[in-house]
């Protein structure tokens, strides 16, 4: 081991360049991997309180308002614990070009219940001071009327992933703002007693509410995961050229022995080293470079994602908007992903050092030194 370390120091320039490039590639790959996994887990946590199923009305294949008469019908479906009409929509603010999600809090959310004239705003809207005058929010409806709403509270930044652009209104204000009649909802949320019965319940709903579509919570979660996986894959594909270049570089450095290294092996064989000793020395040399770069790149990627919010990659993986969600990801690492990354980065490089070393080690020492 002592000889291996001194041998690496004699070629410190080459090893330092290789170590730096190796570490950079691991850093980029691990950052994408950590971010993708953490944001998928964040979406799963956020959707934990969503209705198990949502019933929508379709008109010409498009989502439309649903009549309130279907709420008691769905409430009586066997297996449905609770059915509630939901009111939500989008509002485009011409002042700053931002889109807001406007929603009426569900009845079970006692913490955010509102009186007419009151509003609760998300952290992204709080940050935009051009929209707020003291404690009031002014919004212009599509038909020209100005709404003056008192800011009752501000949503916590802990929920910024879904609440950055959220406005909570009372039901009377919502219907007046969007000019909705009293007998319609955006959709109907269902609480299911047993999630294993959801396919059966969907079949019953299709019979009782013709022209409807049922979207389950698992459907929404799969959609989020697909979006983030697609973005993660897109970024890795764009980095593919640099990764291929690194592979070529690493294998060239690992597989190509210089004349000095060949003479060194010949001398070691001449003074009594066995072929297995030479292979062990070079194996540990390659393992130290690859494993050291892997561990350092992994630590840097962890800090980049979970302490600095993946500033180099966030717009590609998160998305972008006028009101941008600023939230802190909670560390969530899949051991299998880390092992897979190590297998495809550390193992190939370490293995690439063995074959050329073995060829030199089994050659006659006199021939090698000549």
C-alpha positions in Angstrom: 0.0 0.0 0.0 2.9 2.4 0.8 4.5 1.7 -2.5 1.1 2.2 -4.3 0.6 5.6 -2.7 4.2 6.7 -3.6 3.7 5.4 -7.1 0.5 7.6 -7.5 2.4 10.6 -6.1 5.1 10.2 -8.7 2.4 10.6 -11.4 0.3 13.1 -9.4 -0.4 15.4 -12.4 -2.0 12.6 -14.4 -3.9 11.2 -11.4 -5.1 14.6 -10.3 -6.6 15.4 -13.8 -8.2 12.0 -13.9 -9.5 12.4 -10.3 -11.0 15.8 -11.1 -12.7 14.8 -14.3 -14.0 11.6 -12.6 -15.3 13.5 -9.6 -17.1 16.1 -11.8 -18.9 13.4 -13.8 -20.0 11.6 -10.6 -21.1 15.0 -9.2 -23.3 15.7 -12.2 -24.8 12.3 -12.4 -25.5 12.0 -8.7 -27.0 15.5 -8.5 -29.5 14.6 -11.2 -30.2 11.3 -9.5 -30.6 12.8 -6.0 -32.8 15.7 -7.2 -35.1 13.4 -9.3 -35.6 11.0 -6.5 -36.2 13.7 -3.9 -38.7 15.7 -5.9 -40.6 12.5 -6.8 -40.8 11.7 -3.0 -41.9 15.3 -2.4 -44.8 15.0 -4.9 -45.8 11.7 -3.2 -45.8 13.5 0.2 -47.8 16.4 -1.1 -50.4 14.2 -2.7 -50.9 12.2 0.5 -53.9 14.4 1.5 -55.5 14.6 -1.9 -58.8 12.9 -2.5 -58.5 9.2 -3.4 -60.6 9.9 -6.5 -61.8 13.0 -8.4 -64.9 12.9 -10.7 -64.8 15.3 -13.6 -67.4 16.2 -16.2 -66.3 15.8 -19.9 -67.8 17.8 -22.7 -66.5 17.0 -26.2 -63.6 15.2 -24.5 -62.6 18.3 -22.4 -62.9 19.0 -18.7 -66.0 21.1 -18.0 -68.0 22.2 -14.9 -70.0 19.4 -13.2 -73.5 19.8 -11.9 -74.0 19.9 -8.1 -76.8 17.3 -8.4 -74.2 14.6 -8.8 -72.7 15.1 -5.3 -75.5 13.3 -3.4 -75.6 10.6 -6.1 -71.8 9.9 -5.6 -72.2 10.1 -1.9 -74.6 7.1 -2.1 -72.2 4.9 -4.0 -71.2 2.0 -1.9 -67.6 2.3 -0.7 -67.6 6.2 -0.9 -67.1 7.7 2.6 -67.6 11.3 1.6 -68.2 13.3 -1.6 -67.7 17.1 -1.9 -67.9 19.5 -4.7 -64.6 21.4 -5.3 -64.1 24.9 -6.7 -60.8 25.8 -8.2 -59.5 27.5 -11.3 -56.7 29.7 -12.8 -56.4 33.4 -13.0 -54.0 35.3 -15.3 -52.7 38.5 -13.8 -51.9 41.0 -16.5 -49.9 43.2 -14.1 -46.9 40.8 -13.9 -47.8 38.0 -16.4 -48.2 35.4 -13.6 -50.8 32.6 -13.3 -52.5 32.1 -10.0 -54.3 29.0 -8.8 -57.5 30.1 -7.1 -59.3 27.7 -4.8 -62.0 27.4 -2.2 -60.7 25.5 0.9 -62.5 22.2 1.5 -64.9 22.1 4.4 -62.7 19.7 6.4 -59.9 22.3 6.4 -60.9 24.3 9.4 -57.6 26.2 9.6 -58.2 28.0 6.3 -61.9 28.7 6.4 -62.7 32.3 5.1 -65.4 34.9 5.3 -66.5 36.8 2.2 -63.9 39.5 1.4 -61.0 37.6 2.8 -58.1 35.8 1.1 -55.1 33.6 2.0 -52.1 33.9 -0.3 -49.1 31.7 -1.1 -45.5 32.6 -0.5 -44.8 33.3 -4.1 -47.5 36.0 -4.2 -46.2 37.5 -0.9 -42.8 38.0 -2.5 -44.4 40.0 -5.3 -44.9 43.3 -3.6 -46.5 45.0 -6.6 -49.7 43.1 -5.9 -50.1 43.9 -2.2 -50.9 47.2 -0.6 -50.6 47.0 3.1 -52.9 44.0 3.9 -55.1 44.0 0.8 -54.9 42.2 -2.5 -56.5 43.8 -5.6 -57.6 41.6 -8.4 -59.4 42.6 -11.7 -62.0 40.1 -12.8 -62.4 39.3 -16.5 -65.5 41.4 -16.7 -63.7 44.5 -15.4 -64.7 44.6 -11.7 -61.9 45.3 -9.1 -61.9 43.0 -6.1 -60.5 44.3 -2.9 -59.7 41.3 -0.6 -58.2 41.5 2.9 -55.2 39.2 3.4 -56.2 37.1 6.3 -53.1 34.9 6.4 -50.1 33.7 4.3 -49.5 30.0 3.5 -46.3 28.5 4.9 -43.2 28.3 2.7 -43.0 24.6 3.7 -45.7 23.9 1.2 -44.3 26.1 -1.6 -44.2 23.3 -4.1 -48.0 23.5 -4.4 -48.9 26.8 -2.7 -46.4 29.3 -4.2 -49.1 30.7 -6.6 -52.1 29.7 -4.6 -55.0 32.0 -3.6 -57.7 30.7 -1.2 -61.1 32.5 -1.5 -64.4 32.0 0.2 -67.1 30.3 -2.0 -69.2 33.4 -2.5 -66.2 35.5 -3.6 -65.0 32.7 -5.9 -68.4 32.3 -7.6 -68.7 36.1 -8.0 -65.1 36.5 -9.3 -65.5 33.8 -12.0 -69.3 34.4 -12.5 -70.3 30.9 -11.7 -73.9 29.8 -10.9 -74.6 28.1 -7.5 -75.3 24.7 -9.0 -71.9 23.9 -10.5 -68.5 22.8 -9.3 -65.1 22.4 -10.9 -65.1 18.7 -10.0 -66.1 16.4 -7.1 -63.6 14.9 -4.7 -64.3 11.5 -3.2 -62.9 9.9 0.0 -62.8 6.1 -0.4 -63.1 3.7 2.5 -60.9 1.0 1.0 -58.5 2.0 -1.8 -58.6 -1.6 -3.1 -62.2 -1.0 -4.1 -61.4 2.0 -6.3 -61.6 0.1 -9.6 -65.1 -1.3 -8.6 -66.2 2.2 -7.5 -65.0 3.7 -10.8 -67.2 1.2 -12.7 -70.3 2.2 -10.6 -69.6 5.9 -11.1 -69.4 5.4 -14.9 -73.0 3.9 -14.8 -74.5 6.5 -12.5 -72.8 9.6 -13.9 -72.7 9.3 -17.6 -70.0 11.4 -19.4 -67.8 11.5 -16.4 -64.1 10.8 -15.9 -62.5 9.5 -12.7 -59.0 10.5 -11.9 -57.4 8.7 -9.0 -54.7 9.9 -6.7 -52.4 7.2 -7.9 -53.0 8.4 -11.5 -51.8 11.9 -10.5 -48.8 10.6 -8.7 -47.8 8.5 -11.7 -48.1 11.6 -13.9 -45.9 13.6 -11.7 -43.3 10.8 -11.5 -43.4 10.4 -15.3 -42.8 14.2 -15.7 -39.8 14.3 -13.4 -38.4 11.1 -14.8 -38.7 12.5 -18.3 -36.9 15.7 -17.3 -34.2 13.6 -15.5 -33.7 11.4 -18.5 -33.7 14.5 -20.9 -30.9 16.1 -18.8 -28.9 12.8 -18.7 -29.3 12.5 -22.5 -28.0 16.0 -23.0 -25.0 15.1 -20.8 -24.5 11.9 -22.7 -21.8 13.3 -25.0 -19.7 14.5 -22.0 -20.2 11.2 -20.2 -19.0 9.3 -23.3 -16.0 11.6 -23.6 -15.2 10.9 -19.9 -15.5 7.1 -20.5 -13.0 7.3 -23.4 -10.7 9.5 -21.4 -10.8 7.2 -18.3 -10.3 4.0 -20.3 -7.4 5.5 -22.3 -5.7 6.6 -19.1 -6.3 3.3 -17.3 -5.5 1.0 -20.2 -2.5 2.8 -21.6 0.7 2.0 -19.8 3.6 4.4 -20.2 7.2 3.2 -20.8 8.1 4.3 -17.2 5.3 2.2 -15.8 6.4 -0.8 -17.8 10.0 -0.5 -16.6 8.7 -0.1 -13.0 6.7 -3.4 -13.4 9.8 -5.1 -14.9 12.0 -4.0 -12.0 9.4 -5.2 -9.4 9.2 -8.6 -11.1 13.0 -8.8 -11.2 13.4 -8.1 -7.4 10.9 -10.8 -6.5 7.4 -9.5 -6.8 4.8 -12.0 -7.9 2.3 -11.3 -10.7 -0.4 -11.2 -8.1 1.5 -8.6 -6.1 1.7 -6.3 -9.2 -1.9 -6.8 -10.0 -2.9 -6.1 -6.4 -0.9 -2.8 -6.4 -2.4 -1.6 -9.6 -5.8 -2.7 -8.6 -5.6 -0.6 -5.4 -4.2 2.3 -7.4 -7.3 2.3 -9.7 -9.7 1.6 -6.9 -8.3 4.6 -4.8 -8.8 7.0 -7.7 -12.2 5.8 -8.7 -13.6 5.2 -5.2 -12.2 8.5 -3.9 -13.6 10.4 -6.8 -17.0 8.6 -6.4 -17.3 9.3 -2.7 -16.2 13.0 -3.1 -18.6 13.5 -6.1 -21.4 11.9 -4.1 -20.8 14.2 -1.1 -20.6 17.3 -3.3 -23.8 16.3 -5.1 -25.6 15.8 -1.8 -24.6 19.3 -0.6 -25.5 20.7 -4.0 -29.0 19.3 -4.0 -30.1 19.4 -0.4 -28.2 22.4 0.9 -27.9 24.7 -2.2 -31.2 23.5 -3.8 -29.5 22.2 -7.0 -28.9 25.7 -8.3 -27.1 24.4 -11.4 -30.0 22.1 -12.4 -33.2 23.3 -10.8 -34.8 25.1 -13.8 -34.4 22.0 -16.0 -35.8 19.6 -13.3 -38.3 21.8 -11.5 -39.6 23.8 -14.4 -39.9 27.6 -14.5 -42.6 30.2 -14.1 -43.1 33.9 -13.3 -43.9 32.9 -9.7 -41.3 30.3 -9.0 -41.8 27.8 -6.1 -38.9 28.1 -3.7 -38.9 25.0 -1.5 -36.3 22.9 0.4 -36.1 19.3 -0.6 -35.9 16.7 2.1 -33.0 14.2 1.7 -34.3 10.9 0.2 -31.7 8.5 -1.3 -32.4 5.1 -2.8 -29.5 2.8 -2.0 -30.1 0.8 -5.2 -29.5 4.0 -7.2 -26.2 4.7 -5.5 -25.1 1.1 -5.9 -26.0 1.2 -9.6 -24.1 4.4 -10.1 -21.1 2.9 -8.4 -21.3 -0.2 -10.5 -21.3 1.7 -13.8 -18.6 4.1 -12.8 -16.2 2.6 -10.3 -16.2 -1.0 -11.5 -15.4 -0.4 -15.2 -12.5 1.9 -14.5 -11.0 -0.4 -11.9 -11.4 -3.4 -14.2 -9.8 -1.5 -17.1 -6.6 -1.3 -15.2 -6.2 -5.0 -14.7 -5.8 -6.3 -18.3 -2.9 -4.1 -19.4 -1.2 -4.6 -16.1 -1.6 -8.4 -16.3 -0.1 -8.4 -19.8 3.0 -6.4 -18.6 3.3 -8.5 -15.4 3.4 -11.9 -17.1 6.0 -10.7 -19.6 9.7 -11.6 -19.0 11.2 -8.8 -16.7 14.3 -8.5 -18.9 12.1 -8.0 -22.1 10.0 -5.4 -20.3 13.0 -3.4 -19.0 14.6 -3.5 -22.5 
